[in-house]
Amino acid sequence: MERPLLVYDGDCGFCVRWIERWRRKTGGHVDYAPYQQVGARFPDVGPEQYRRSVWLFEPDGRCSRAAEAVVRALAAGRGAGARLPLLLYRFLPGARPAMERAYAFVAAHRAGLLRVDQLLVGRDVVCPEWRGSRTLFRVALALVGLIAFLSLWVQLDGLAGSRGIAPAAPWLEAWGQRGVTWWELPTVAWLDASDGGLHRLCGAGVLVSALLLLDVAPALCALLLWALYLSLIHVCNVFLQFQWDSLLVECCLLAAVVLPWRLRPARLARRPDAPPGALGRALLWWLLFRFMFESGVVKLTQDGNGAWHDLSALSYHYMTQPLPNPLSWFVWRLPLWAHEASVVGTLAIEIGAPFLILGPRRLRQLGCLLLVALQVGIAATGNYGFFNLLTITLCLTLLDDQALASIGRRLRLRRRPAAKAAPAAPAAPAAAAGASCSLEAPGVLPPWTPERREPALQRGAAALYAAVALLVGLAQIHDAVAPAGRFPVAAVSWLEARLGPFLSFNGYGLFRTMTLTRPEILVQGSADGETWVDYEFRDKPDRLDERPSWVQPHMPRLDWRLWFEALAWEGATSPPRPYQPHDWFASFLERLREGEPAVVGLLAFDPFEGRPPQAVRALLYEYRFANADERARSGAWWTRQRIYPSALTLSR
């Protein structure tokens, strides 16, 4: 006997399921066989003893049973922490009897625990595969990247070009004169921040996203996407400072750790990829957990106006969100109890569903369903660019290949005509292993086939990334749960600050304070200083009779930024006081006064047909949805009233 041999009861379905899991941990370092096949080799142990517990026979003649056999078998593996259970068993006071009692309890209740196991994990014994899940993640991330770069590219000249609202080149030059280093402001635009350089960044992002979609050098492409989008975030300044921009950067860097490091597509590669590692999968789930849990818990711990606590938040949200869509008006009209129930459901999903990620297979699938349903609901009632698609991309990593195949089969069956059902086969006993566990013969596992592992360098990078992500993530969760407290390990705060410019370990918290009103900035121009004409925007509310638009997954950056500027201006209305606009907004008005084509091109149309106006001004109104009677009388979607007495005016 060259290797330890763990002998189990092949007629026990519960035993077979756990033997397969242990075999995955120990690889080819331990052999496994049912006593029905090899029991005759060990005559000192009878069938009744095998039915009560597993037995481990080692090459040196040593034999052990029950909990001791399990921990000794696991210790023969080569994974991280493989020997920890054995060390605890041998040296921790009280651990040995506690483990043996736990094993005896499980052994005495195997039939019931098998049903629970099948309910939570599924009926298959063989552990799920994740290759298809990884492919789906790659494809979805590539599509999101493609959308993000294309959406920004068509707006780039007006936002950050040399004649845009916030030109990148002089902004970078100013930071350089202050002695800011590459580490403090990581962007390849330091090399070339001209209009051509910025367009090359966007073009490269589109090209690399397409290559990632085609499975060409997937890990390298993900790393390049990280560098390119991070660079654009820093040079586009306020227009790319949204949480999903940071989330995309973090996802791309994580994808470089998870996806295969090769150049050719998988179908042309010389050898198949190593299966996805458990650590990479755990890192994706940890990111999803942090993003959703932090976004939910800050609504309770950092609720600035109490709207989440009194369950009224969503009675405002559909009207006051940055860019409503046509469904927003209809959902806004739902009765108050429906909005209150939606708040309870939102908080329950955002705070509770992430913990399902930590559970067994079917609980993870339930968590995926709940989280995806939440994202679909958000996307159906508002325009949030690629945010919902990116979050769903992370959610889909919770589904293994078997789950994806099952979904595919269900979808195909719905498209086909219903076939006559075959007679159902008689059910197998609950404790039987073969029929209930998808094995060719009761108790006999498929032959063990060693699998390639990811390259050592990639595993090392994943381990380093995991250490940082765990420490920084715990600090961010602490800040979300207890914002007034201080994380006990000061070094973690230092590390988080040092890594902050790279946007790769971010804290999250969407809509922690619900906006209760909708201030809107109305921009007007005049050719003579007396008659004023409205500038109309592509997507934000302007005309009262204009229906809210569908725009996602495109992200109109100027329209979004104006929503925040209006909120800041609203703060100067109570009590009334002079308002000092942000630099970018003052620059926007100046570019309109100059008739700059790149900036005017961000709007729906130019009322002055390319001629610079004599003056430009901005007015602040409060908008609200028209109620059903108002809409029936006038056909208007909105009503408004002016809430700031004076206008911000620029004239020649």
RAKA-V166373 format. One record per pair of residues at least 6 apart in sequence whose ideal C-beta (glycine too) atoms are under 8 Angstrom apart, sorted by sequence separation. I is the first residue (numbers start at 1). J is the second residue. If there is no record, write none. Layout:
i j
I J
I J
This chain:
i j
9 15
10 16
39 45
49 55
57 63
76 82
89 95
90 96
157 163
158 164
159 165
160 166
161 167
191 197
211 217
212 218
260 266
264 270
266 272
303 309
307 313
318 324
378 384
428 434
430 436
433 439
434 440
439 445
440 446
453 459
487 493
499 505
526 532
527 533
536 542
572 578
600 606
630 636
631 637
8 15
23 30
56 63
75 82
88 95
89 96
106 113
152 159
157 164
158 165
159 166
160 167
161 168
162 169
233 240
262 269
266 273
321 328
356 363
357 364
428 435
434 441
435 442
439 446
478 485
486 493
525 532
526 533
536 543
541 548
572 579
591 598
592 599
8 16
22 30
39 47
55 63
56 64
64 72
74 82
75 83
156 164
160 168
182 190
189 197
192 200
232 240
233 241
300 308
356 364
359 367
399 407
428 436
434 442
454 462
479 487
524 532
525 533
534 542
581 589
591 599
592 600
626 634
23 32
55 64
56 65
189 198
212 221
299 308
300 309
307 316
319 328
379 388
433 442
434 443
478 487
496 505
524 533
534 543
591 600
630 639
22 32
35 45
45 55
55 65
75 85
89 99
175 185
211 221
212 222
318 328
356 366
357 367
378 388
432 442
433 443
524 534
525 535
539 549
569 579
600 610
626 636
8 19
39 50
54 65
74 85
75 86
262 273
318 329
356 367
523 534
524 535
538 549
588 599
595 606
626 637
35 47
53 65
54 66
56 68
74 86
189 201
209 221
233 245
355 367
376 388
475 487
522 534
523 535
539 551
569 581
625 637
626 638
6 19
19 32
42 55
53 66
56 69
172 185
188 201
208 221
212 225
233 246
260 273
318 331
319 332
354 367
375 388
474 487
538 551
595 608
597 610
625 638
626 639
55 69
56 70
58 72
71 85
72 86
176 190
260 274
299 313
318 332
353 367
356 370
475 489
568 582
624 638
625 639
35 50
42 57
54 69
70 85
71 86
172 187
595 610
623 638
624 639
6 22
49 65
53 69
54 70
56 72
208 224
209 225
229 245
233 249
375 391
376 392
540 556
565 581
595 611
623 639
624 640
56 73
71 88
172 189
208 225
315 332
353 370
354 371
375 392
475 492
539 556
565 582
595 612
623 640
45 63
71 89
172 190
258 276
353 371
471 489
474 492
475 493
538 556
594 612
595 613
622 640
229 248
230 249
258 277
537 556
540 559
593 612
621 640
622 641
35 55
173 193
204 224
205 225
208 228
229 249
371 391
372 392
375 395
472 492
476 496
520 540
522 542
539 559
565 585
593 613
621 641
622 642
42 63
68 89
168 189
172 193
315 336
349 370
353 374
471 492
475 496
520 541
537 558
538 559
592 613
621 642
622 643
67 89
258 280
349 371
520 542
537 559
540 562
593 615
620 642
621 643
11 34
205 228
226 249
229 252
257 280
258 281
372 395
472 495
518 541
540 563
561 584
562 585
593 616
619 642
620 643
6 30
8 32
10 34
169 193
204 228
205 229
312 336
315 339
349 373
350 374
371 395
372 396
471 495
472 496
592 616
620 644
3 28
4 29
5 30
6 31
7 32
8 33
9 34
10 35
11 36
168 193
169 194
258 283
314 339
315 340
349 374
537 562
619 644
3 29
4 30
5 31
6 32
7 33
8 34
9 35
10 36
226 252
257 283
258 284
313 339
314 340
3 30
4 31
5 32
6 33
7 34
8 35
10 37
201 228
205 232
225 252
226 253
312 339
368 395
468 495
472 499
480 507
589 616
3 31
5 33
7 35
68 96
71 99
311 339
312 340
314 342
346 374
368 396
479 507
619 647
67 96
223 252
254 283
311 340
314 343
476 505
480 509
589 618
618 647
168 198
201 231
202 232
222 252
223 253
225 255
226 256
254 284
313 343
368 398
476 506
558 588
617 647
618 648
7 38
68 99
201 232
222 253
312 343
367 398
368 399
468 499
476 507
617 648
618 649
7 39
67 99
68 100
162 194
311 343
314 346
473 505
476 508
617 649
5 38
67 100
70 103
162 195
222 255
223 256
254 287
311 344
365 398
472 505
585 618
616 649
617 650
66 100
161 195
198 232
222 256
364 398
365 399
615 649
616 650
7 42
19 54
67 102
308 343
615 650
616 651
67 103
219 255
220 256
251 287
469 505
615 651
66 103
161 198
198 235
218 255
219 256
222 259
250 287
468 505
581 618
614 651
615 652
7 45
66 104
157 195
160 198
219 257
365 403
614 652
12 51
15 54
188 227
219 258
308 347
361 400
11 51
188 228
219 259
612 652
9 50
66 107
218 259
219 260
220 261
357 398
521 562
8 50
9 51
156 198
189 231
193 235
218 260
219 261
361 403
7 50
30 73
156 199
187 230
188 231
189 232
219 262
220 263
186 230
187 231
218 262
247 291
521 565
558 602
9 54
186 231
187 232
189 234
217 262
521 566
8 54
30 76
153 199
156 202
189 235
217 263
520 566
556 602
7 54
26 73
29 76
30 77
187 234
216 263
300 347
519 566
573 620
6 54
7 55
22 70
26 74
29 77
186 234
187 235
216 264
299 347
519 567
521 569
6 55
7 56
25 74
29 78
153 202
185 234
216 265
6 56
7 57
26 76
27 77
53 103
152 202
153 203
215 265
296 346
331 381
519 569
570 620
5 56
22 73
26 77
27 78
214 265
215 266
296 347
299 350
300 351
519 570
569 620
4 56
5 57
22 74
25 77
215 267
515 567
570 622
4 57
5 58
149 202
153 206
296 349
297 350
327 380
328 381
517 570
4 58
25 79
53 107
296 350
297 351
327 381
328 382
566 620
4 59
52 107
295 350
296 351
325 380
1 57
3 59
26 82
149 205
150 206
325 381
1 58
2 59
25 82
148 205
149 206
292 349
293 350
324 381
325 382
535 592
593 650
1 59
292 350
293 351
296 354
324 382
325 383
593 651
323 382
324 383
589 648
593 652
145 205
146 206
149 209
322 382
323 383
590 650
292 353
293 354
321 382
322 383
323 384
589 650
292 354
6 69
145 208
146 209
172 235
318 381
145 209
146 210
171 235
318 382
538 602
289 354
538 603
579 644
143 209
171 237
288 354
523 589
537 603
538 604
6 73
142 209
145 212
146 213
168 235
525 592
536 603
537 604
581 648
4 72
142 210
168 236
289 357
525 593
535 603
536 604
576 644
4 73
168 237
288 357
289 358
523 592
536 605
576 645
579 648
142 212
143 213
166 236
573 643
141 212
142 213
166 237
536 607
573 644
4 76
166 238
285 357
535 607
572 644
3 76
166 239
285 358
534 607
570 643
138 212
139 213
165 239
533 607
160 235
533 608
569 644
160 236
138 215
159 236
160 237
142 221
149 228
160 239
292 371
135 215
138 218
145 225
149 229
152 232
156 236
159 239
141 222
148 229
527 608
525 607
541 623
544 626
288 371
525 608
145 229
152 236
155 239
527 611
529 614
532 617
527 613
528 614
529 615
526 613
527 614
152 240
525 613
526 614
526 615
545 634
548 637
525 615
526 616
544 634
545 635
547 637
525 616
526 617
545 636
546 637
524 616
525 617
544 636
545 637
546 638
523 616
524 617
544 637
523 617
524 618
544 638
15 110
523 618
524 619
544 639
14 110
522 618
523 619
541 637
544 640
14 111
17 114
148 245
521 618
522 619
541 638
12 110
521 619
522 620
14 113
521 620
522 621
14 114
17 117
148 248
291 391
520 620
521 621
13 114
519 620
520 621
519 621
520 622
14 117
24 127
145 248
288 391
291 394
519 622
520 623
17 121
144 248
518 622
519 623
20 125
517 622
518 623
20 126
21 127
288 394
518 624
20 127
145 252
287 394
288 395
517 624
17 125
16 125
288 397
141 251
284 394
288 398
141 252
285 397
284 397
285 398
141 255
281 397
138 255
137 255
520 640
137 258
138 259
529 651
134 258
519 643
134 259
248 386
251 390
244 384
247 387
244 385
131 273
134 276
244 386
248 390
251 393
133 276
242 385
244 387
247 390
251 394
131 275
243 387
247 391
130 275
131 276
242 387
129 275
130 276
244 390
137 284
244 391
130 281
383 539
388 552
389 553
383 549
386 552
383 550
385 552
386 553
383 551
384 552
385 553
383 552
385 554
386 555
385 555
379 552
280 454
275 451
277 453
274 451
275 452
277 454
274 452
302 480
273 452
274 453
283 462
301 480
272 452
274 454
279 459
297 477
301 481
271 452
274 455
301 482
302 483
277 459
280 462
283 465
287 469
294 476
298 480
301 483
279 462
283 466
286 469
290 473
294 477
297 480
279 463
282 466
286 470
293 477
297 481
277 462
298 483
283 469
290 476
294 480
279 466
286 473
290 477
293 480
260 454
261 455
317 511
320 514
321 515
320 515
320 516
261 458
317 514
320 517
313 511
316 514
320 518
316 515
319 518
316 516
257 458
313 514
257 461
258 462
257 462
307 513
308 514
302 509
307 514
257 465
304 512
305 513
303 512
304 513
305 514
307 516
302 512
303 513
254 465
298 509
302 513
303 514
305 516
253 465
299 511
294 507
295 508
299 512
294 508
295 509
298 512
294 509
295 510
295 511
323 539
291 508
323 540
324 541
290 508
322 540
329 548
328 548
326 547
326 548
325 548
326 549
324 548
325 549
326 550
323 548
325 550
323 549
325 551
325 552
323 551
128 361
323 556
151 385
151 386
323 559
148 385
322 559
323 560
148 386
322 560
120 359
121 360
122 361
147 386
219 458
120 360
121 361
122 362
323 563
120 361
121 362
322 563
120 362
144 386
147 389
119 362
120 363
144 389
143 389
144 390
140 389
141 390
144 393
253 504
140 392
141 393
140 393
249 502
250 503
249 503
250 504
249 504
250 505
137 393
140 396
250 506
246 503
245 503
137 396
247 506
136 396
137 397
246 506
247 508
133 396
136 399
243 506
133 397
243 508
133 399
243 509
133 400
234 501
243 510
133 401
136 404
132 401
130 400
131 401
233 503
129 400
130 401
133 404
128 400
129 401
132 404
230 502
128 401
129 402
132 405
230 503
128 402
128 403
124 402
226 504
122 402
332 625
333 627
333 628
329 625
328 625
319 624
319 625
125 433
329 637
125 437
126 438
123 436
124 437
125 438
123 437
124 438
125 439
115 430
123 438
186 501
114 430
185 501
186 502
114 431
184 501
240 557
118 436
183 501
239 557
242 560
111 430
126 445
239 558
111 431
125 445
126 446
110 431
236 557
114 436
239 561
238 561
238 582
238 584
237 584
165 558
159 557
159 558
158 558
155 556
151 553
155 557
151 554
152 555
155 558
151 555
152 557
147 553
36 443
37 444
147 554
148 555
34 443
34 444
32 445
13 430
14 431
16 433
166 583
13 431
15 433
166 584
12 431
13 432
165 584
11 431
13 433
17 437
28 448
11 432
12 433
16 437
27 448
166 587
11 433
23 445
28 450
165 587
10 433
13 436
16 439
27 450
165 588
13 437
20 445
23 448
19 445
165 591
16 443
164 591
163 591
16 445
11 442
12 443
10 442
11 443
164 596
10 443
163 596
9 443
10 444
164 598
165 599
8 443
163 598
164 599
163 599
161 598
158 598
157 598
158 599
158 601
159 602
157 601
158 602
155 602
